[in-house]
Amino acid sequence: MLDVTHDEWLSRAKELMPQLSGAHHIDGMDEPGGGGSYAAVSPRDGQVLVEVADGTATEVDAAVAAARRAFDSGPWPRLAPTGRGRVLLRIADLLQDQRERLALTISLEMGKPVTDAYDIELRAAINTFRWYGQLADKLTDESPRTALDALALVTREPVGVVGAVVPWNFPLTLASWKVAPALAAGCTVVLKPSESSPLSALLLGRLATEAGLPPGVLNVVNGDGPTAGRALGLHPDVDVLAFTGSTAVGRHFLRYAADSNLKRVWLELGGKSPNIILPDAPDLDRAAATAAWGIFFNQGEMCTAPSRLLVHSSIAERVTEAVVERARTLRVGDPLDPATEMGAMVGEAHLGRVLDHIATGLDGGARLRAGGGRTLAESGGSYLRPTVFDQVDPGARLAREEIFGPVLSVLPFDDLDEAVALANATEYGLAAGLWTSDLSTAHKVSRALKAGTVWVNCYEEGDLTVPFGGMKQSGNGRDKSAHALEKYTELKTTWIQL
């Protein structure tokens, strides 16, 4: 935790802004591109941070061509795994050296509290590059036992050029989850960050080049989804596309693959995660506090946010009131103020979408217990009060659709079977929470929940040793852990007759 005051962060932001660059990073160099530009607007106050180069198919072609050259004839895929690991460790060191600058950039571009960006997001990004750097030379091939007159080899080969498209809510963490394992496997990468948060990804590209990554191995191209994202998804020289974002956009990437070279597409998509609290929870106060933290952390802009609080009817009011009280006292404010607990939504357009969901909930008969409207409008920023609803119809839009904001629906239940049925009554299957003191219940319910991750008596815990990803329409494939390398490698069998 940094001991930096609000005034000091403001001063550092003033110094940083003239240094920000919105140029693409292609083939080891900054490129202004020829597709025009757009203004990167800070949601904290509505002010323009910098003009960002707006990528088109031309810039995507250039980046993919650089990545293809680097893969087909460059040193990176041919470098010993120990060598690749050393470069990833140097990237981690540079991220650590530039931690304050990167945290401030993230806070300015997407609105999260700078302390969260520094303590949580940068820690995750640094640890990711360090973990895969240390893993790079620990992977082994196979030699299955076969006939005495033959030798069988099963090797993992880097898949080639990887297109990585990442969202704005954790712009550096989610980029690292894709870039680090792809590089460790020996692939080359074209990274397209969200148009709402390009600046931290561009810094990552430059730092990676500074760390010794050969030209063309990591390219960063700005641009929106319908233009740059589509060009990357359709590109015949991209071998794998890894995407984190909405389910709707994920469908587009599957279509792009079908319409081009049938590239593999790995998707981490939306969520409408249930958080089940049973009467025998080991600590009801902690369960309620964690429920509030989970939905309001990062302004609720998380695919894993526990936006459906499923609580036994015997304790529903007690838990709900505790969450409501936390919503009322949570400090919403300037992301550069260390006292701020919830910052700005990513922008006016997204704030409008969340407000529309709130209005729909009110029209549908749900009871508003806290929040429900914007705040700090005089700042010029995009701020929303933490919002809690109860008396929500489980079939209503409020309880079914991903809102991606600090909006909680409380849904009571009377027995365990009803809780599991409610939890699974969604097209999503990304994450779930369960609070109980009964070990048998913990195991049985965890197995019954259709989710890629189940947290028991906690939420949003874990480290890089465990995989992360979804079931159903929350996607396929896994980020984190050694399993992530499966997305970026091909199994090759070699049979040698002796």
Secondary structure, DSSP 4 states (H G I P E B T S, - for coil): -----HHHHHHHHHHHGGG----EEETTEEE--SS-EEEEE-TTTS-EEEEEE---HHHHHHHHHHHHHHHHTSSGGGS-HHHHHHHHHHHHHHHHHTHHHHHHHHHHHH---HHHIIIIIHHHHHHHHHHHHHHTTT---B-----TTEEEEEEEEE--EEEEE--SSSHHHHHHHHHHHHHHHT-EEEEE--TTS-HHHHHHHHHHHHTTPPTTSEEE----IIIIIHHHHH-TT--EEEEES-HHHHHHHHHHHHHTT--EEEEE-----EEEE-TT-S-HHHHHHHHHHHHHGGGG--TT---EEEEETTTHHHHHHHHHHHHHH--B--TTSTT-SB---S-HHHHHHHHHHHHHHHHTTPEEEE--SEE-GGGTS-EE--EEEES--TTSHHHHS---SSEEEEEEESSHHHHHHHHH-SSEESEEEEE-S-HHHHHHHHHHS--SEEEESSSS---TTS-B--EETTBSS-BSTGGGGGGGEEEEEEEEE-
